[in-house]
Amino acid sequence: MPRNWPLTPKLSRRFLLTLLGITIATYSVVYLFSVPFIKQKVFEIERDSSRLVLDNVTELASRMYSNVEGYRKQALESHQQKLKVAVSLTEAFIQTEFQSAEAALIPASKVREKVFSVIRKFKYDENNYIWIADYQGTLLSHPDPRFYGVKSPLDDGVAKPVLEKLLKQVRKEGEGFYAYQWNRPQQKQGLDKVSFIKDYPEWGFVIGSGVYLDDLEKEVQVLKQQALPDLRNALLKIKLAKTGYLYIFDAQKNMLIHPNINIDGTRFNTLTNPLSKQPIADELISIADTGEELHYLWDKPDDPGNYIYEKRSLVRYLPGFDWYICSSVYLDELSSSSELLSNRLLTLATVTLLISWILGLFFVGRITRPLEHLSMTAEKVQQGDLSARSNLVGDDEVGKLAHSFDSMVMRLENNIDTLDSQVKRRTEEMLEAHANAQRMKAVGQLAGGLAHDFNNLLSIILGNLSLLKDRNPSNEELNNFLDPAIKASQRGTNITHRLLAFARKQPLRPTTVQVNQLLTDTCVLLRGSLPSSITLETVFSDEALAVNVDAALMESALINLALNARDAMPKGGVLSLESSLCEFTQPQHDYDETVPAGRYVCLLVTDTGSGFNEESLQKAFEPFFTTKTELDNSGLGLSMVYGFVKQSNGYIHINSKTGEGAAINVLLPAVDYEANDTSPNKAPASSQWLKNQLALLVEDDADVRRVVREQLMSFGLNIIEASSAQEAEQLIKNIPHLDLLVSDVRLQGVSAGPLLAELFAAQGKSRIILLMSGYTHSVQIDGKQGVLTFPLLRKPFDKEALYDALLQAHHALIREEVHDQ
């Protein structure tokens, strides 16, 4: 075959241009629809990350505030303990002085004057002191000369009501902590103060000591200022996007923390937003905790003073510290990641396009050029050159197709060379006999022989073409060559079928089905498929129940439910089928959909098996979902049941718990019964019934045998092959567990297929037998068991016809077993 440039043949150019167009279109659509979405999502992720960082920093500052408040509380408690200690020490001092004076016979008035004088000078913690007052409100001891020995000590009226209120509470309670306002010594302004006061009725006065809260607040402010450096170090290490940052200012617009040393520590109330011309501090405060972002123009560290770069800020307010915590990020930095991702996608698309083009060139060299050569050879044959050969060699579908084509042309050439002489010789014989019957018989034999040869050839061609198309369903260019070839083979098939009077089947249609009769027939089939450990029980309604459905599909659905129940009871149990008439006056909500009011036929299939767990119950009707571990289980059983129910305007419900069996309830709209033929077609729902069965294939033509083997294996069968009647006979005798026999009628010129079928049938029951032939309709032989009739499949056939023939053979076997029972 000449080696041309890959783009020279028209098919190659079309294929590569189509591949290029599809690739470009696909990535254009992906780019146009995906990249904007991805860019938007990446932008949002970057923006949300800055929000998250801001929220975390705000949470950190809130915890700092909580620590400060905790310290304030602890400091107050510590000062309160000191106050109690100070009053206790004063009490001990006074009691000691009174005892000493009593022993020395010193008058009590002099002792009191001495004690009060000493206590008036006593101070601790720099600013705290002890004071003493009698029950009339006179301060007997106080460090402020204005108050010492004075009743109602202040002219402004502040102290008098304070003392009266305190004396009443202390006289009533004995002692305690009390909050009020009082002046510092030598000052006139009243300040918040907390004092511990205790009553001493034996002496006729109270003793108190207090702490000014502003002293405590100064300690808290010191702690607060100590926390700022730690927060500053944490904030300066945070980067939003590439150069974004966080900063903090207070309600007086003092910048507490900012990475720019020119702004940090300053009062920035004069800075304005170039976009709005308004103070930027006011705008930041206005959007605090609103979730809105402030858009403004600012400069960059590498371009100072040029306020043209768009930024976004988000603000959180911390009431405890009266702080505003802000994030600041450049808008172009938020978009940089999405732009980088978009560029990488575009680069990936370009690389993929180049790889697709290279693979396309490789495909052209391996597939399309051989097909082009095969097409040119076919054109030569069409023009009458029967010596033309493709001479293509290969173990793929194209090589097999070329080999079959060359074989067909060679046989056709040989048949044409001998056809004239054979017709002449046989015609002379018929003329000599002067019998029209003999002449017709010779023509029939000639036609049968020719049909047999052509059917074998067409079987090879049609089988290989179908296999090639099945294995390349999405290859449109390849299918453009395969479809005409398949159609041509099918036209040849039609010619032979007309010679042999081929009959076609009619498709199934929905009919009015008598439910109880169909259930009875189904139970007959099921009893042969259920093990002896499973008991089949039936409870049918006495009413004449009818539904308008496809009878075959309904039976298939029931069989699927029964087989599922069987698999759920590996150790045996009870399988029950029930039918009843349900009339609902109100909508029902227990099924897969709400069931409107009306009349329904209820079909209930129950078992005592393992049941459904929660997950299985939720996914029971999903395609390909299965809890079984067998390799031949597709997980389509309940899906097909569900599809049948919904197509029949019905409803379904599963009631089950793990280990407690299952009850599947099917509702179908009831109709009035009309007597007609509702015998269901016993077709299984799929080829699963053939899975892993052992079949013997007998065919003397190696090419035909190879095609039929591939078709049988596609049904899940395990295949043993024989090329002669003698070889097949030995296999039948020596392998006791064969399930199927598929054999040609004529083997090496002898009608040996029926004899093999008789031998196979004699080995035992439940064996499926299918014979193949290119020129006969049926096969009957007189054997040891009487007249036997075997199903026959006419050549040529495709995979679907082979499967239908196996179904017919299967049904024939079931009917025979039912009849024997």
C-alpha positions in Angstrom: 0.0 0.0 0.0 1.5 3.4 -0.9 2.6 5.6 1.9 0.9 9.0 1.3 1.1 12.1 3.3 -1.6 11.7 6.1 -3.6 14.7 4.8 -3.9 13.5 1.2 -6.9 11.2 1.5 -10.3 13.1 1.8 -11.3 11.0 4.9 -8.1 12.0 6.7 -8.6 15.7 6.0 -12.1 15.6 7.2 -11.3 13.7 10.3 -8.4 15.9 11.3 -10.3 19.1 10.5 -13.3 17.8 12.5 -11.0 16.9 15.4 -9.5 20.3 15.3 -12.8 22.0 15.1 -14.3 20.0 18.0 -11.2 20.6 20.2 -11.2 24.4 19.5 -15.0 24.6 20.1 -14.8 22.6 23.3 -12.1 24.6 24.8 -13.7 27.9 23.6 -16.9 26.9 25.4 -15.0 25.8 28.5 -13.0 29.0 28.5 -15.9 31.3 27.9 -18.1 29.7 30.5 -15.6 28.5 33.1 -12.8 31.1 33.2 -15.1 34.1 34.2 -16.7 32.0 36.8 -13.3 30.8 38.2 -11.9 34.3 38.2 -15.0 35.5 40.1 -14.7 32.7 42.6 -10.9 33.2 43.1 -11.5 36.9 43.6 -14.2 36.1 46.2 -11.9 33.7 48.0 -9.1 36.3 48.2 -11.6 38.9 49.5 -13.2 36.5 52.0 -9.7 35.5 53.3 -9.1 39.2 54.1 -12.5 39.3 55.9 -11.5 36.1 57.8 -8.2 37.6 58.9 -9.9 40.8 60.1 -12.5 38.8 62.0 -9.7 36.8 63.7 -7.8 39.9 64.7 -11.0 41.4 66.1 -11.5 38.3 68.1 -7.9 38.5 69.4 -8.5 42.1 70.4 -11.8 41.2 72.1 -10.0 38.5 74.1 -7.4 41.2 75.1 -10.2 43.4 76.3 -11.7 40.4 78.3 -8.2 40.0 79.9 -8.1 43.7 80.8 -11.6 43.5 82.3 -10.6 40.4 84.3 -7.5 42.3 85.6 -9.8 45.2 86.6 -11.9 42.8 88.6 -9.0 41.1 90.2 -7.4 44.5 91.1 -10.6 45.6 92.8 -10.8 42.4 94.8 -7.2 42.8 95.8 -7.7 46.4 97.0 -10.8 45.3 98.9 -8.8 42.8 100.8 -6.2 45.5 101.6 -9.0 47.8 102.9 -10.2 45.1 105.3 -6.7 44.5 106.5 -6.2 48.2 107.1 -9.4 48.5 109.2 -8.5 45.4 111.1 -5.0 46.8 112.0 -6.6 50.1 113.1 -9.1 48.2 115.3 -6.2 46.3 116.9 -4.2 49.5 117.4 -7.2 51.3 119.1 -8.0 48.3 121.3 -4.3 48.1 122.5 -4.2 51.8 123.3 -7.5 51.6 125.3 -6.2 48.6 127.3 -2.9 50.3 128.0 -4.6 53.5 129.1 -7.0 51.6 131.4 -4.1 49.9 133.1 -2.3 53.3 133.6 -5.5 55.0 134.8 -5.4 57.5 131.9 -8.7 59.1 131.1 -10.5 57.7 128.0 -10.9 61.2 126.5 -7.1 61.7 126.3 -6.6 58.2 124.9 -9.2 58.9 122.2 -7.5 62.2 121.2 -4.2 60.4 121.0 -5.5 57.6 118.9 -7.4 59.9 116.5 -4.3 62.0 116.0 -2.1 59.1 115.2 -4.6 57.5 112.8 -5.1 60.8 111.0 -1.5 60.7 109.9 -1.5 57.1 108.8 -1.4 56.4 105.0 -0.7 53.3 103.0 -0.4 52.6 99.2 0.6 56.3 98.8 -2.9 57.7 98.6 -5.1 55.5 100.9 -6.0 56.5 104.5 -8.1 55.6 107.5 -11.1 57.7 108.7 -13.3 57.5 111.8 -16.8 59.0 112.3 -19.3 59.0 115.2 -22.9 58.2 114.9 -23.9 61.9 114.5 -21.8 62.2 111.3 -18.8 64.0 112.8 -15.5 62.9 111.4 -13.3 62.1 114.4 -10.2 61.3 112.3 -9.5 62.3 108.7 -6.3 63.4 106.9 -8.0 66.4 105.3 -8.0 69.3 107.9 -11.2 70.5 106.3 -13.1 67.5 107.6 -11.4 66.8 111.0 -13.8 67.3 113.9 -16.5 68.8 111.7 -20.1 67.7 111.5 -21.5 68.0 108.0 -18.0 68.7 106.8 -18.6 70.2 103.3 -20.5 73.3 102.6 -21.6 72.2 99.1 -23.9 69.5 100.7 -22.2 66.5 99.0 -20.6 64.9 102.0 -23.4 65.3 104.4 -26.0 63.0 102.7 -23.2 60.6 101.9 -22.2 60.2 105.5 -25.8 60.0 106.7 -26.5 57.2 104.2 -23.3 55.3 105.0 -23.9 55.5 108.8 -27.4 54.2 108.4 -26.3 51.2 106.3 -23.3 50.4 108.5 -25.3 50.6 111.7 -27.9 48.3 110.2 -25.4 45.8 108.5 -22.5 46.0 110.8 -19.8 46.1 108.1 -19.4 46.0 104.3 -18.1 47.6 101.1 -19.8 50.7 99.9 -19.5 52.8 96.7 -19.9 56.6 96.8 -18.3 59.8 95.7 -15.7 61.7 97.9 -13.1 64.3 97.5 -9.4 63.6 97.6 -7.5 65.3 100.4 -6.9 69.0 99.5 -9.2 68.7 96.4 -12.8 69.7 95.8 -13.9 67.5 93.0 -15.9 64.4 94.0 -14.5 61.1 92.7 -15.9 57.5 92.6 -14.6 55.6 95.7 -15.2 52.2 97.3 -14.7 51.9 101.1 -14.8 49.1 103.7 -16.6 50.4 106.8 -17.1 48.6 110.1 -19.3 49.6 113.1 -17.9 49.5 116.7 -20.8 50.1 119.0 -18.7 49.5 122.1 -16.7 52.6 121.1 -19.5 54.6 119.5 -18.0 55.2 116.1 -17.3 53.5 112.7 -13.9 52.9 111.0 -13.5 53.0 107.2 -10.8 53.0 104.5 -11.4 53.3 100.8 -9.7 53.3 97.4 -10.4 55.8 94.6 -11.5 54.0 91.4 -9.5 56.3 89.1 -6.3 54.9 90.8 -7.5 51.4 89.9 -8.2 52.6 86.3 -4.7 53.9 86.0 -3.4 50.4 86.7 -5.8 49.0 84.0 -4.6 51.6 81.5 -1.0 50.6 82.1 -1.9 47.0 81.4 -3.8 48.2 78.3 -0.8 50.1 77.0 1.4 47.1 77.6 -0.8 44.9 75.4 -0.6 47.3 72.4 3.0 46.3 71.5 2.1 42.6 71.3 -0.9 43.4 69.2 1.3 45.7 67.0 3.8 42.9 66.4 1.0 40.5 65.4 -0.6 42.9 63.0 2.6 44.0 61.3 3.3 40.3 60.4 -0.1 39.9 58.6 -0.2 40.4 54.8 -3.5 40.5 52.9 -3.0 39.4 49.3 0.5 40.7 48.4 0.9 44.0 50.2 -2.4 44.5 52.1 -2.3 45.1 55.8 -4.4 45.7 59.0 -4.4 48.9 61.1 -6.2 50.2 64.3 -7.3 53.7 65.3 -9.5 54.9 68.2 -12.6 57.0 68.4 -10.6 60.2 68.7 -9.1 59.2 65.2 -5.6 58.5 66.7 -3.8 55.9 64.6 -2.7 53.4 67.2 -1.2 50.8 64.9 -0.3 51.2 61.2 2.6 49.7 59.2 3.4 53.1 57.6 5.6 55.0 60.1 4.4 58.3 58.6 0.8 57.5 59.8 1.5 55.3 62.8 0.9 57.2 66.1 -0.6 60.3 64.4 -4.0 61.9 64.4 -5.2 61.3 60.9 -8.5 63.2 60.9 -7.2 65.5 58.1 -6.6 62.7 55.6 -9.3 62.6 52.8 -10.5 60.1 50.3 -9.5 61.2 46.8 -12.7 59.7 45.4 -15.3 61.4 47.7 -13.1 64.3 49.0 -14.4 63.4 52.5 -12.3 62.6 55.6 -11.4 59.0 55.3 -11.6 58.5 59.1 -15.3 59.5 59.1 -16.0 57.2 56.2 -14.3 54.3 57.9 -16.2 54.9 61.1 -19.5 55.1 59.2 -19.2 51.6 57.7 -18.0 49.9 60.9 -19.7 46.5 61.4 -22.1 47.1 58.4 -20.4 44.5 56.2 -19.9 47.1 53.5 -16.5 47.9 52.1 -15.0 51.4 51.6 -13.6 52.0 48.1 -11.0 54.6 47.9 -7.8 55.6 46.0 -4.4 55.4 47.7 -0.7 55.3 46.8 1.6 52.4 46.9 4.9 51.9 48.8 6.8 51.8 45.5 4.8 54.7 44.1 4.4 57.2 47.0 2.2 60.3 46.6 0.4 58.9 43.5 -3.1 58.3 44.7 -4.4 56.3 41.8 -4.6 52.8 43.1 -8.0 51.4 44.1 -8.2 49.9 47.6 -10.9 48.2 49.7 -11.3 48.5 53.5 -13.5 46.6 55.8 -14.0 47.9 59.4 -14.8 46.2 62.8 -15.6 48.2 65.9 -14.4 47.0 69.4 -16.6 48.8 72.0 -14.5 47.8 75.0 -11.4 49.6 73.9 -13.3 52.1 71.7 -11.1 50.9 68.8 -11.7 50.6 65.0 -9.9 47.6 63.4 -9.6 47.9 59.6 -8.3 45.8 56.7 -6.8 47.4 53.6 -6.0 45.6 50.4 -5.3 46.6 46.8 -8.0 45.6 44.3 -5.5 44.5 41.6 -3.8 42.2 44.1 -7.2 40.4 44.7 -7.5 39.8 41.0 -3.9 38.6 40.4 -4.5 35.0 41.4 -7.5 34.7 39.2 -5.6 36.1 36.2 -2.7 33.7 36.8 -5.2 30.7 36.9 -6.8 31.9 33.7 -3.5 32.1 31.9 -2.6 28.6 33.0 -5.9 27.3 31.7 -5.2 28.9 28.4 -1.8 27.3 28.3 -3.3 23.9 29.1 -5.8 24.3 26.3 -3.0 25.1 23.8 -1.0 22.1 24.9 -4.0 19.8 24.7 -4.8 21.1 21.2 -1.3 20.1 20.1 -1.5 16.7 21.7 -4.9 16.1 20.1 -3.5 17.0 16.7 -0.6 14.6 17.1 -2.9 11.8 18.3 -5.1 12.6 15.3 -2.2 12.1 12.9 -1.4 8.8 14.6 -5.0 7.7 14.3 -5.1 8.6 10.6 -2.1 6.4 10.0 -3.4 3.4 11.9 -7.2 3.5 11.0 -8.3 5.8 8.3 -5.6 4.9 5.7 -6.4 1.1 5.9 -10.1 2.0 5.6 -9.3 4.2 2.5 -7.4 1.3 1.0 -10.2 -1.2 1.8 -12.7 1.2 0.2 -10.7 1.4 -3.0 -10.6 -2.4 -3.1 -14.3 -2.5 -2.7 -14.8 -0.1 -5.6 -12.7 -2.4 -7.8 -14.8 -5.4 -6.9 -17.9 -3.4 -7.6 -16.6 -2.6 -11.1 -16.1 -6.3 -11.7 -12.5 -7.0 -10.8 -13.0 -10.1 -8.6 -9.2 -10.5 -8.4 -8.8 -7.4 -6.3 -7.6 -8.0 -2.7 -6.9 -5.6 0.1 -4.1 -7.7 1.5 -4.4 -5.9 4.9 -3.1 -7.9 7.8 -3.8 -7.1 11.5 -5.3 -8.5 14.7 -7.7 -5.6 15.2 -11.2 -5.1 13.8 -10.0 -3.5 10.6 -7.6 -6.4 10.0 -10.4 -8.9 10.7 -12.8 -7.0 8.4 -10.2 -6.9 5.6 -9.6 -10.7 6.0 -13.3 -11.4 5.9 -13.8 -9.2 2.8 -10.9 -10.9 0.9 -12.3 -14.3 1.8 -15.8 -13.3 0.6 -14.5 -12.0 -2.7 -12.4 -15.1 -3.2 -15.3 -17.4 -2.5 -17.6 -15.3 -4.7 -15.0 -15.6 -7.6 -14.9 -19.3 -7.2 -18.7 -19.7 -7.0 -19.2 -17.6 -10.1 -16.5 -19.6 -12.0 -18.3 -22.8 -11.3 -21.9 -21.6 -11.3 -22.4 -21.8 -15.1 -21.1 -25.3 -15.4 -23.1 -26.5 -12.4 -26.3 -24.9 -13.7 -25.8 -26.4 -17.2 -25.1 -29.8 -15.8 -28.0 -29.9 -13.5 -30.3 -28.4 -16.1 -29.4 -31.1 -18.5 -30.2 -33.7 -15.9 -33.6 -32.2 -15.2 -34.3 -32.0 -19.0 -33.5 -35.6 -19.3 -35.8 -36.6 -16.5 -38.6 -34.4 -18.1 -39.9 -33.7 -14.5 -40.6 -30.3 -13.3 -40.4 -31.4 -9.7 -36.9 -32.6 -10.2 -35.9 -29.4 -11.8 -37.4 -27.3 -9.0 -35.7 -29.5 -6.5 -32.3 -29.0 -8.2 -32.9 -25.2 -8.2 -33.8 -25.3 -4.6 -30.7 -27.3 -3.7 -28.6 -24.9 -5.7 -30.3 -21.9 -4.0 -29.9 -23.6 -0.6 -26.2 -24.3 -1.2 -25.6 -20.8 -2.4 -27.5 -19.3 0.5 -25.6 -21.4 2.9 -22.3 -20.2 1.6 -23.4 -16.6 1.3 -25.0 -16.7 4.8 -21.7 -17.9 6.3 -19.9 -15.1 4.5 -22.5 -12.5 5.5 -22.4 -13.8 9.1 -18.7 -13.1 9.2 -19.0 -9.7 7.6 -22.0 -8.5 9.5 -20.7 -9.9 12.8 -17.3 -8.2 12.4 -18.8 -4.9 11.3 -21.2 -4.9 14.3 -18.4 -5.7 16.7 -16.3 -2.9 15.2 -19.2 -0.5 15.5 -20.0 -1.6 19.0 -16.4 -1.1 20.1 -16.2 2.4 18.6 -19.6 3.9 19.2 -18.4 7.5 19.5 -16.2 7.4 16.4 -18.4 9.2 13.9 -16.0 9.1 11.0 -15.5 5.4 11.3 -19.2 4.8 11.6 -19.7 6.7 8.4 -17.9 3.9 6.6 -19.3 1.1 8.8 -23.0 2.0 8.4 -23.1 1.7 4.6 -21.2 -1.6 4.9 -23.6 -2.9 7.5 -26.6 -1.8 5.4 -25.1 -3.6 2.3 -24.7 -6.8 4.4 -28.2 -6.5 5.6 -29.5 -6.1 2.0 -27.6 -9.3 1.2 -29.3 -10.9 4.2 -32.7 -9.8 2.9 -32.1 -11.5 -0.4 -31.3 -14.8 1.3 -34.2 -14.4 3.7 -36.6 -14.0 0.7 -35.2 -17.2 -0.7 -35.8 -19.0 2.6 -39.1 -17.2 3.5 -37.8 -15.4 6.7 -40.6 -14.5 9.2 -40.4 -11.4 11.5 -41.8 -11.0 15.1 -44.2 -8.3 16.1 -43.3 -6.0 19.1 -45.2 -6.3 22.4 -48.0 -3.8 23.2 -49.8 -2.8 26.4 -53.1 -4.8 26.9 -55.7 -5.3 29.6 -54.1 -8.0 31.8 -55.9 -10.3 34.1 -53.7 -10.0 37.2 -54.3 -13.2 39.0 -53.8 -15.3 35.8 -50.5 -13.5 35.2 -49.4 -14.1 38.8 -50.3 -17.8 38.5 -48.2 -18.1 35.3 -45.3 -16.3 37.0 -45.4 -18.5 40.0 -45.1 -21.5 37.7 -41.9 -20.1 36.3 -40.6 -19.1 39.7 -41.0 -22.5 41.3 -38.4 -23.9 38.9 -35.9 -21.1 39.9 -36.3 -21.1 43.7 -34.3 -23.5 45.9 -36.2 -26.1 48.0 -35.3 -24.1 51.1 -37.6 -21.2 50.0 -41.4 -21.6 50.3 -43.5 -19.7 47.8 -46.9 -18.6 49.1 -49.7 -16.8 47.2 -52.7 -14.9 48.4 -54.8 -13.7 45.4 -57.9 -11.6 45.6 -61.3 -13.2 44.8 -62.1 -10.2 42.6 -61.4 -10.1 38.9 -58.4 -7.6 39.0 -57.2 -6.1 35.8 -54.6 -3.5 34.8 -53.6 -2.0 31.4 -49.9 -2.7 31.1 -47.3 -4.5 29.0 -47.7 -8.1 30.3 -44.2 -9.1 29.6 -42.7 -6.2 31.5 -45.1 -6.8 34.4 -44.0 -10.4 34.6 -40.4 -9.4 34.3 -40.8 -6.9 37.2 -42.4 -9.6 39.4 -39.6 -12.1 38.5 -37.0 -9.4 39.4 -38.7 -8.8 42.8 -38.9 -12.5 43.5 -35.2 -13.2 42.5 -34.1 -10.3 44.7 -36.1 -11.8 47.6 -34.5 -15.2 46.8 -31.0 -13.6 47.0 -31.9 -12.0 50.4 -32.7 -15.5 51.8 -29.5 -17.6 51.2 -30.5 -19.9 54.1 -34.1 -20.2 53.0 -37.4 -18.6 54.1 -40.8 -17.6 52.9 -41.6 -15.6 49.7 -45.1 -14.4 49.4 -47.1 -12.8 46.4 -50.4 -11.1 47.2 -52.9 -9.2 45.1 -55.8 -7.1 46.3 -58.0 -4.2 45.2 -57.4 -0.9 47.1 -59.9 2.0 46.9 -58.5 5.3 48.4 -60.9 8.2 49.2 -58.0 10.3 50.4 -54.5 10.9 48.9 -51.8 8.5 50.3 -48.4 9.7 51.3 -46.5 6.5 52.1 -45.4 5.8 48.5 -42.6 7.2 46.3 -45.1 9.9 45.3 -48.4 11.1 46.7 -51.1 8.6 45.5 -54.3 10.4 44.3 -57.6 9.0 45.5 -58.9 6.2 43.2 -59.0 2.4 42.6 -55.7 0.5 42.4 -54.5 -3.0 42.1 -52.1 -3.7 45.0 -49.3 -6.2 44.4 -47.4 -7.1 47.5 -44.1 -9.1 47.4 -42.8 -10.0 50.9 -39.9 -12.1 52.1 -38.2 -13.1 55.4 -34.7 -12.3 54.3 -32.0 -9.9 55.4 -34.0 -6.8 54.6 -32.7 -3.3 53.7 -30.5 -1.1 55.9 -31.1 2.6 56.0 -28.6 3.4 53.2 -29.9 0.6 50.9 -33.5 1.7 51.5 -32.7 5.3 50.4 -30.8 4.1 47.2 -32.8 1.0 46.4 -34.1 2.4 43.1 -30.9 4.0 41.9 -29.4 2.5 38.8 -26.3 0.3 39.4 -26.7 0.4 43.1 -26.4 -3.0 44.6 -25.3 -4.7 47.9 -24.5 -8.0 46.3 -21.0 -9.0 45.7 -21.5 -11.3 42.7 -19.6 -10.1 39.6 -22.6 -10.8 37.4 -24.9 -8.6 39.3 -25.6 -5.3 37.5 -27.7 -3.6 40.2 -30.5 -2.8 37.7 -33.3 -5.1 39.0 -35.1 -2.7 41.2 -34.4 0.2 38.8 -36.1 -1.7 36.1 -39.1 -2.5 38.4 -39.3 1.2 39.3 -39.2 2.2 35.6 -42.0 -0.3 34.7 -44.2 1.0 37.6 -43.7 4.6 36.7 -44.3 4.0 33.0 -47.5 2.2 34.0 -48.7 5.3 36.0 -48.2 3.3 39.2 -46.5 3.8 42.6 -44.2 1.8 44.8 -43.1 1.6 48.4 -40.5 -0.5 50.3 -41.1 -1.3 54.0 -38.1 -3.0 55.5 -35.6 -3.1 58.4 -32.2 -4.8 58.6 -32.7 -8.4 59.4 -36.5 -8.3 59.4 -37.3 -9.0 55.8 -38.8 -6.7 53.2 -42.3 -5.9 51.8 -42.5 -4.2 48.4 -45.9 -2.8 47.6 -46.8 -1.8 44.0 -49.9 0.1 43.1 -51.2 0.0 39.5 -54.4 1.8 38.3 -57.2 -0.7 38.1 -59.3 -1.1 34.9 -62.4 -3.1 34.0 -61.4 -6.6 32.9 -61.8 -7.4 29.2 -61.0 -11.0 28.2 -58.2 -11.1 25.7 -54.9 -12.8 25.2 -52.7 -11.6 28.0 -50.2 -14.4 27.9 -46.9 -12.7 28.9 -43.8 -13.0 26.8 -41.4 -14.8 29.1 -38.5 -12.6 28.1 -36.0 -11.9 30.9 -35.2 -8.3 31.5 -31.7 -8.6 30.3 -29.0 -11.1 29.3 -28.1 -11.6 33.0 -29.8 -15.0 32.9 -27.0 -16.1 30.6 -24.2 -14.9 32.8 -21.5 -17.5 33.5 -23.3 -20.4 31.8 -21.2 -22.9 29.9 -22.0 -23.2 26.2 -20.7 -25.5 23.5 -20.3 -23.8 20.0 -20.1 -26.2 17.1 -19.2 -24.6 13.6 -16.9 -25.9 10.9 -16.3 -22.5 9.4 -13.5 -20.9 11.5 -14.5 -17.3 10.6 -18.2 -17.8 11.4 -17.2 -19.6 14.6 -15.1 -16.6 15.7 -17.9 -14.1 15.1 -20.5 -16.2 16.9 -18.1 -16.8 19.8 -17.6 -13.0 20.2 -21.4 -12.5 20.2 -22.1 -15.3 22.8 -19.3 -14.0 25.0 -20.9 -10.5 25.0 -23.9 -12.1 26.8 -21.6 -13.3 29.6 -21.4 -17.0 28.4 -18.3 -19.1 28.9 -17.6 -20.8 25.5 -16.1 -24.2 24.5 -15.6 -24.6 20.7 -15.7 -27.6 18.4 -15.0 -27.5 14.6 -16.4 -31.0 13.8 -19.2 -33.3 14.8 -16.8 -35.9 16.1 -15.0 -33.3 18.4 -18.4 -32.0 19.6 -19.6 -35.5 20.4 -16.6 -36.2 22.6 -17.1 -32.9 24.5 -20.8 -33.6 25.1 -20.0 -37.0 26.5 -17.1 -35.9 28.7 -18.3 -32.6 30.0 -21.5 -33.2 32.1 -22.1 -29.6 33.1 -22.8 -28.0 29.8 -25.8 -25.6 29.8 -26.2 -24.6 26.2 -25.6 -26.1 22.7 -25.2 -23.8 19.7 -24.5 -25.8 16.6 -24.6 -25.5 12.8 -26.9 -28.0 11.1 -24.5 -28.9 8.4 -21.0 -29.8 9.5 -18.5 -30.6 6.8 -21.3 -31.2 4.3 -23.3 -33.6 6.6 -26.4 -32.8 8.6 -24.8 -33.6 11.9 -26.3 -30.8 14.0 -29.6 -32.4 14.8 -27.9 -35.6 15.9 -25.7 -33.6 18.3 -28.8 -31.9 19.6 -30.4 -35.3 20.3 -27.3 -36.5 22.1 -27.1 -33.2 24.1 -30.8 -33.4 25.1 -30.4 -37.0 26.3 -27.7 -36.0 28.8 -30.3 -34.2 31.1 -33.0 -31.6 31.4 -32.7 -27.8 31.7 -30.4 -27.7 28.7 -30.9 -25.0 26.0 -30.4 -26.1 22.4 -30.1 -23.8 19.4 -29.3 -24.9 15.8 -28.0 -22.6 13.1 -28.5 -22.9 9.3 -28.4 -20.9 6.2 -31.1 -22.7 4.2 -33.6 -24.6 6.4 -36.5 -23.5 8.6 -36.8 -26.2 11.2 -35.3 -29.4 12.3 -37.2 -32.5 13.3 -35.6 -36.0 13.8 -36.9 -39.3 15.0 -34.8 -40.1 18.0 -34.9 -42.4 20.9 -37.2 -40.1 22.8 -39.6 -39.7 19.9 -40.0 -36.8 17.4 -37.8 -33.9 18.6 -38.2 -30.3 17.3 -35.3 -27.9 17.9 -35.3 -24.1 17.6 -33.4 -22.9 14.6 -31.6 -19.6 13.8 -31.2 -18.7 10.2 -27.9 -17.2 8.9 -26.8 -14.5 8.7 -27.8 -13.0 12.0 -26.6 -10.2 14.3 -26.2 -10.2 18.0 -29.8 -9.2 18.7 -31.2 -12.0 16.5 -28.9 -14.5 18.3 -30.2 -13.3 21.7 -33.8 -13.6 20.6 -33.2 -17.1 19.4 -31.7 -18.1 22.7 -34.7 -16.6 24.4 -37.0 -18.7 22.3 -35.0 -21.8 23.1 -35.2 -20.9 26.7 -38.9 -20.4 26.6 -39.4 -23.7 24.8 -37.4 -25.4 27.5 -39.6 -23.8 30.3 -42.8 -24.8 28.5 -41.5 -28.3 28.2 -40.6 -28.5 31.9 -44.0 -27.0 32.9 -45.8 -29.6 30.7 -43.8 -32.4 32.3 -44.8 -31.2 35.8 
